[in-house]
């Protein structure tokens, strides 16, 4: 009788084990994540190796395995070129069994890689692609936008500046998809709040001499010169503006995208008083400081919002794989949408039906040199901007949005 009972228990245990194995299914018996980024160009400091490091930190903190299978990180340099980015993504998905691609600086490359993700039915999470079209008219069940979009930054910075009296604007706009999107969304906020947009000039990305563009902005007599672009143009424009006496002449500059690494490079004497909106600041509270100091020990600089967002999204993805028992893309994405996203990076976060991760943002002001008490102590937090206010409702142009 005892032996028969043991036999029954053994058969039951074997059946349960087989059932669990059947439920937990990973393609190729592994999870592979590709960090597609700019390793050597103008976006390499706020993304680049720092994004690779953040992704690896998430894997290490998760334990290196999911559902008993190894997790690996690979990286590639798209050189800020859409064709190279799309080619790398296609190869990774097709022949290297990459399950998820993350990061992808500049919107033009992000949109190109999104097309490949749709074609291959594989997951993509962008952190440094900001165009609202990504989750708007080009939205995809396979592609998520995690850290910011241009509307969110425009609501934070442009609305605050207009309310402070900066009601006439002239834009210096990077001449690519991200810059155009940033200018468009900021202009809508400015006019809605009673301001006027007097004009714009559009230098190409990484233009070495921005003097003529800054002079045209200065000649417009606009109260605010809006910097609608990212590194390296944004900080070079602020530096050039200071050299040409823009601030002394009574005009101000507002950066619609500025990262903490930009401020570090520019220095507080030149950047002091600059208003900007960010999804993350390393020195905000104990949770942000704990993770950021671990990151600093590896990279010798504090993380940008993009790099912190890479960690957050990779950890969310791995938890969803674990909870759903599979790496099947749409099942994992659905699982990621089920729970609030609360971690050191995200406050009141939720992955919405259009695959935009909506969360709180922060309006900050760059400190004066005498206000900074220790290295990387650069921001005064002026206010919280709720995710609903910053990102707005889903775009009806997105096919995923319930009509």
C-alpha positions as CSV (number, residue, x, y, z in Angstrom):
1,X,0.0,0.0,0.0
2,X,2.8,2.4,0.9
3,X,4.7,1.5,-2.3
4,X,1.6,2.1,-4.3
5,X,1.1,5.5,-2.7
6,X,4.7,6.5,-3.5
7,X,4.1,5.4,-7.1
8,X,1.0,7.5,-7.4
9,X,2.8,10.5,-5.9
10,X,5.7,10.1,-8.3
11,X,3.4,9.9,-11.3
12,X,1.5,13.0,-10.1
13,X,4.8,14.9,-9.6
14,X,6.0,13.9,-13.0
15,X,2.7,15.0,-14.6
16,X,2.9,18.4,-12.8
17,X,6.5,18.9,-13.9
18,X,5.6,18.1,-17.5
19,X,2.6,20.5,-17.3
20,X,4.9,23.3,-15.9
21,X,7.4,22.6,-18.7
22,X,4.7,22.8,-21.3
23,X,3.4,26.1,-19.9
24,X,6.9,27.7,-19.7
25,X,8.0,28.0,-23.3
26,X,11.0,30.1,-24.5
27,X,12.0,30.2,-28.1
28,X,15.5,28.8,-28.6
29,X,15.6,28.0,-24.8
30,X,17.0,31.5,-24.1
31,X,16.1,35.2,-23.9
32,X,18.3,37.5,-25.9
33,X,18.0,41.3,-25.7
34,X,19.7,43.6,-28.2
35,X,20.7,47.2,-27.3
36,X,20.6,49.1,-30.6
37,X,22.3,52.4,-29.9
38,X,24.8,55.1,-30.9
39,X,28.2,53.9,-29.6
40,X,30.4,56.6,-31.0
41,X,28.4,59.5,-32.3
42,X,26.7,62.6,-30.8
43,X,24.1,60.5,-28.9
44,X,26.6,58.0,-27.4
45,X,27.0,59.7,-24.0
46,X,23.3,59.9,-23.1
47,X,22.7,56.4,-24.6
48,X,25.5,54.2,-26.0
49,X,27.5,52.1,-23.6
50,X,25.5,53.5,-20.7
51,X,22.4,52.0,-22.1
52,X,24.1,48.6,-22.5
53,X,25.3,48.8,-18.9
54,X,21.8,49.6,-17.7
55,X,20.4,46.7,-19.6
56,X,23.0,44.4,-18.1
57,X,22.4,45.7,-14.6
58,X,18.7,44.7,-15.0
59,X,19.6,41.2,-16.2
60,X,22.1,40.8,-13.3
61,X,19.6,42.1,-10.7
62,X,17.0,39.7,-12.1
63,X,19.3,36.8,-11.6
64,X,20.7,36.1,-15.1
65,X,18.0,33.6,-15.9
66,X,14.2,33.5,-16.6
67,X,12.1,30.4,-16.4
68,X,15.4,28.5,-15.9
69,X,16.9,29.8,-19.1
70,X,19.8,32.2,-19.7
71,X,19.4,35.9,-20.5
72,X,22.0,37.5,-22.7
73,X,22.6,41.1,-23.8
74,X,24.1,42.0,-27.2
75,X,24.7,45.5,-28.5
76,X,25.1,47.2,-31.9
77,X,25.9,50.6,-33.3
78,X,23.4,52.0,-35.8
79,X,25.5,55.2,-36.3
80,X,22.3,57.3,-36.3
81,X,21.4,56.0,-39.7
82,X,18.0,54.5,-40.4
83,X,19.2,52.0,-43.0
84,X,21.9,50.6,-40.7
85,X,19.5,50.4,-37.8
86,X,16.9,48.6,-39.8
87,X,19.5,46.2,-41.2
88,X,20.9,45.4,-37.8
89,X,17.4,44.8,-36.4
90,X,16.5,42.5,-39.3
91,X,19.6,40.4,-38.8
92,X,19.1,40.3,-35.1
93,X,15.5,39.1,-35.4
94,X,16.1,36.7,-38.3
95,X,19.4,35.0,-37.6
96,X,20.5,35.9,-34.0
97,X,17.3,35.0,-32.3
98,X,16.9,38.4,-30.5
99,X,13.6,38.6,-28.7
100,X,13.6,42.3,-27.7
101,X,15.4,45.4,-29.0
102,X,15.8,48.4,-26.8
103,X,17.1,52.0,-26.8
104,X,17.3,53.2,-30.4
105,X,18.3,56.9,-30.3
106,X,16.8,59.4,-32.8
107,X,13.3,59.1,-34.1
108,X,14.2,58.4,-37.7
109,X,16.0,55.3,-36.7
110,X,13.4,54.3,-34.2
111,X,10.6,54.5,-36.8
112,X,12.7,52.4,-39.3
113,X,13.3,49.7,-36.6
114,X,9.6,49.8,-35.7
115,X,8.8,48.8,-39.3
116,X,11.1,45.8,-39.0
117,X,9.7,44.8,-35.6
118,X,6.2,44.8,-37.2
119,X,7.4,42.8,-40.1
120,X,9.1,40.2,-37.9
121,X,6.5,40.3,-35.2
122,X,9.1,40.8,-32.5
123,X,9.2,43.2,-29.6
124,X,10.9,46.7,-29.6
125,X,11.0,49.2,-26.7
126,X,12.4,52.6,-27.5
127,X,13.7,55.0,-24.9
128,X,15.5,57.8,-26.9
129,X,12.9,57.9,-29.8
130,X,10.6,60.8,-28.9
131,X,8.3,61.4,-31.8
132,X,4.6,61.1,-30.9
133,X,3.9,59.4,-34.2
134,X,5.6,56.3,-32.8
135,X,2.5,55.6,-30.6
136,X,0.2,57.7,-32.8
137,X,-0.4,57.0,-36.5
138,X,2.5,54.4,-36.6
139,X,1.6,52.6,-33.4
140,X,2.2,48.9,-33.2
141,X,1.3,46.0,-30.9
142,X,5.0,45.1,-31.0
143,X,6.6,48.5,-30.2
144,X,6.6,50.4,-26.9
145,X,7.7,53.9,-26.1
146,X,9.0,54.0,-22.5
147,X,10.6,57.3,-21.3
148,X,9.1,60.3,-23.0
149,X,7.6,61.8,-26.1
150,X,7.9,65.2,-27.6
151,X,4.4,66.3,-26.4
152,X,5.3,65.5,-22.8
153,X,8.4,67.6,-22.9
154,X,6.5,70.4,-24.7
155,X,3.8,70.4,-22.0
156,X,6.4,70.6,-19.3
157,X,8.7,73.2,-20.6
158,X,6.7,75.3,-23.1
159,X,3.6,75.6,-21.0
160,X,5.6,76.6,-17.9
161,X,7.6,79.2,-19.8
162,X,4.6,80.8,-21.4
163,X,2.9,81.0,-18.0
164,X,6.0,82.8,-16.7
165,X,5.6,85.5,-19.4
166,X,7.6,84.0,-22.3
167,X,4.8,84.3,-24.8
168,X,6.7,84.9,-28.1
169,X,8.9,82.1,-29.4
170,X,11.4,81.4,-32.2
171,X,12.6,77.9,-32.7
172,X,16.0,76.5,-33.6
173,X,14.9,73.0,-34.7
174,X,17.1,70.0,-35.5
175,X,16.2,69.1,-39.1
176,X,15.1,65.5,-38.6
177,X,11.9,63.7,-37.4
178,X,12.5,64.2,-33.7
179,X,13.2,67.9,-34.0
180,X,10.2,68.5,-36.2
181,X,8.0,66.6,-33.8
182,X,9.3,68.6,-30.8
183,X,8.7,71.9,-32.5
184,X,5.2,70.9,-33.7
185,X,4.1,69.7,-30.2
186,X,5.6,72.7,-28.4
187,X,4.0,75.1,-30.9
188,X,0.6,73.6,-30.2
189,X,1.1,74.1,-26.4
190,X,2.4,77.7,-26.9
191,X,-0.5,78.8,-29.0
192,X,-3.1,77.0,-26.8
193,X,-1.7,79.0,-23.8
194,X,-1.9,82.4,-25.6
195,X,1.6,82.6,-27.0
196,X,2.9,83.2,-30.6
197,X,5.5,81.4,-32.7
198,X,7.4,83.9,-34.8
199,X,9.4,81.5,-36.9
200,X,12.0,78.7,-37.0
201,X,15.4,77.8,-38.5
202,X,16.4,74.1,-39.0
203,X,20.1,73.2,-38.8
204,X,21.0,69.6,-39.6
205,X,22.0,67.2,-36.8
206,X,25.5,67.7,-35.5
207,X,26.1,71.0,-37.4
208,X,29.6,72.2,-36.4
209,X,28.9,76.0,-36.7
210,X,25.5,77.2,-35.4
211,X,26.3,80.9,-35.5
212,X,24.0,81.8,-38.4
213,X,21.0,80.0,-36.9
214,X,21.5,81.6,-33.5
215,X,21.8,85.0,-35.1
216,X,18.5,84.6,-37.0
217,X,16.8,83.6,-33.8
218,X,18.3,86.6,-32.0
219,X,17.1,88.9,-34.8
220,X,13.6,87.7,-34.4
221,X,13.3,89.6,-31.1
222,X,11.3,86.6,-29.7
223,X,11.3,86.5,-25.9
224,X,12.1,82.8,-26.0
225,X,14.5,80.9,-28.3
226,X,13.2,77.4,-28.2
227,X,15.8,74.6,-28.7
228,X,13.9,71.9,-30.4
229,X,16.5,69.1,-30.7
230,X,18.9,66.9,-28.8
231,X,22.6,66.5,-28.5
232,X,24.9,67.8,-29.7
233,X,23.1,70.8,-31.3
234,X,21.1,71.7,-28.2
235,X,23.9,72.5,-25.9
236,X,26.0,74.1,-28.7
237,X,23.1,76.4,-29.4
238,X,22.9,77.4,-25.8
239,X,26.6,78.0,-25.6
240,X,26.6,80.0,-28.8
241,X,23.7,82.0,-27.6
242,X,25.5,82.9,-24.4
243,X,28.6,84.0,-26.5
244,X,26.4,86.2,-28.7
245,X,24.8,87.9,-25.7
246,X,21.3,86.4,-26.2
247,X,20.8,86.4,-22.4
248,X,22.2,89.9,-21.8
249,X,20.0,91.2,-24.6
250,X,16.9,90.1,-22.7
251,X,16.0,86.9,-24.5
252,X,15.9,83.5,-22.9
253,X,16.5,80.0,-24.1
254,X,14.3,77.1,-23.3
255,X,15.6,73.5,-24.0
256,X,12.7,71.3,-25.0
257,X,15.1,68.3,-24.6
258,X,18.2,68.5,-22.3
259,X,19.8,65.7,-20.5
260,X,21.9,65.7,-17.4
261,X,25.0,64.7,-19.4
262,X,24.4,67.8,-21.5
263,X,24.3,70.0,-18.5
264,X,27.5,68.3,-17.2
265,X,29.3,69.0,-20.4
266,X,28.0,72.6,-20.7
267,X,28.7,73.5,-17.1
268,X,26.6,75.3,-14.6
269,X,27.9,78.8,-15.4
270,X,26.5,78.6,-18.9
271,X,23.4,76.4,-18.1
272,X,22.2,78.1,-14.9
273,X,18.5,79.1,-15.0
274,X,17.7,76.8,-17.9
275,X,14.2,75.2,-17.6
276,X,13.6,71.7,-18.8
277,X,11.4,68.7,-18.3
278,X,12.8,65.2,-17.4
279,X,11.4,61.8,-16.7
280,X,14.1,61.0,-14.2
281,X,16.6,62.8,-11.9
282,X,19.2,60.7,-10.1
283,X,19.1,62.8,-6.9
284,X,15.3,62.9,-6.5
285,X,15.0,60.4,-3.6
286,X,16.5,57.4,-1.9
287,X,15.4,55.0,-4.7
288,X,16.9,57.0,-7.5
289,X,20.1,57.6,-5.6
290,X,20.6,54.0,-4.7
291,X,20.4,52.8,-8.3
292,X,22.2,55.7,-9.8
293,X,25.2,55.3,-7.5
294,X,25.5,51.7,-8.5
295,X,25.4,52.9,-12.2
296,X,28.0,55.6,-11.4
297,X,30.4,53.0,-10.1
298,X,30.3,51.3,-13.5
299,X,30.2,54.3,-15.8
300,X,31.8,57.2,-13.8
301,X,28.8,59.5,-14.6
302,X,25.2,59.7,-13.6
303,X,22.5,58.2,-15.8
304,X,20.3,60.0,-18.2
305,X,16.5,59.4,-18.2
306,X,17.1,57.3,-21.3
307,X,19.6,55.0,-19.6
308,X,17.5,54.7,-16.4
309,X,14.5,53.9,-18.6
310,X,16.4,51.0,-20.3
311,X,16.8,49.3,-16.9
312,X,13.2,49.9,-16.0
313,X,11.8,48.4,-19.2
314,X,14.1,45.4,-19.3
315,X,13.2,44.5,-15.8
316,X,9.5,44.9,-16.6
317,X,9.9,42.7,-19.7
318,X,11.7,40.0,-17.8
319,X,9.1,40.0,-15.1
320,X,6.4,39.7,-17.8
321,X,8.2,36.7,-19.4
322,X,8.4,35.1,-16.0
323,X,4.7,35.7,-15.1
324,X,3.3,34.7,-18.5
325,X,5.6,31.6,-18.8
326,X,6.6,32.4,-22.4
327,X,8.5,34.9,-24.5
328,X,5.7,35.0,-27.1
329,X,5.7,38.7,-28.0
330,X,2.0,39.6,-27.8
331,X,1.5,37.6,-24.6
332,X,4.5,39.3,-22.9
333,X,3.3,42.8,-24.0
334,X,-0.2,42.1,-22.7
335,X,1.3,41.0,-19.4
336,X,3.3,44.2,-19.2
337,X,0.1,46.2,-19.6
338,X,-1.6,44.4,-16.7
339,X,0.2,45.9,-13.7
340,X,1.2,49.5,-12.7
341,X,4.9,50.3,-13.3
342,X,6.3,51.5,-10.0
343,X,10.1,51.5,-9.7
344,X,13.0,53.9,-9.1
345,X,12.4,55.3,-12.6
346,X,8.7,55.4,-12.9
347,X,6.1,57.0,-10.7
348,X,2.4,56.3,-11.4
349,X,3.5,54.4,-14.5
350,X,1.3,52.3,-16.8
351,X,1.8,50.8,-20.2
352,X,-1.2,52.1,-22.1
353,X,-3.2,50.4,-24.9
354,X,-1.2,52.4,-27.5
355,X,2.0,51.0,-26.0
356,X,3.1,54.3,-24.5
357,X,4.3,54.1,-20.9
358,X,2.6,57.0,-19.2
359,X,4.2,58.2,-16.0
360,X,4.9,61.4,-14.0
361,X,7.5,63.9,-15.2
362,X,9.4,66.7,-13.5
363,X,9.9,70.4,-14.4
364,X,13.4,71.4,-13.2
365,X,15.6,74.4,-13.2
366,X,19.4,74.1,-13.6
367,X,21.1,75.4,-10.4
368,X,23.4,78.3,-10.1
369,X,27.0,77.2,-9.4
370,X,26.8,78.4,-5.8
371,X,23.6,76.3,-5.3
372,X,25.3,73.1,-6.2
373,X,26.6,71.3,-3.1
374,X,28.3,68.2,-4.6
375,X,29.1,66.6,-8.0
376,X,26.1,66.2,-10.4
377,X,23.9,68.3,-8.0
378,X,22.4,70.2,-11.0
379,X,18.6,70.4,-10.7
380,X,16.0,72.1,-8.6
381,X,12.7,70.3,-8.9
382,X,10.1,72.9,-9.5
383,X,7.0,70.8,-9.9
384,X,5.6,67.4,-10.8
385,X,3.7,67.0,-14.0
386,X,1.2,64.1,-14.0
387,X,1.5,61.5,-16.7
388,X,-2.1,62.2,-17.8
389,X,-1.4,65.9,-18.2
390,X,2.0,65.5,-19.8
391,X,1.2,62.8,-22.4
392,X,-2.4,63.5,-23.0
393,X,-5.0,61.0,-24.2
394,X,-4.2,58.3,-26.7
395,X,-4.1,59.5,-30.3
396,X,-7.2,58.4,-32.2
397,X,-4.9,57.8,-35.2
398,X,-3.5,54.7,-33.4
399,X,-5.3,51.6,-34.6
400,X,-4.8,50.0,-31.2
401,X,-7.0,52.6,-29.5
402,X,-10.6,51.6,-28.8
403,X,-12.9,53.9,-30.7
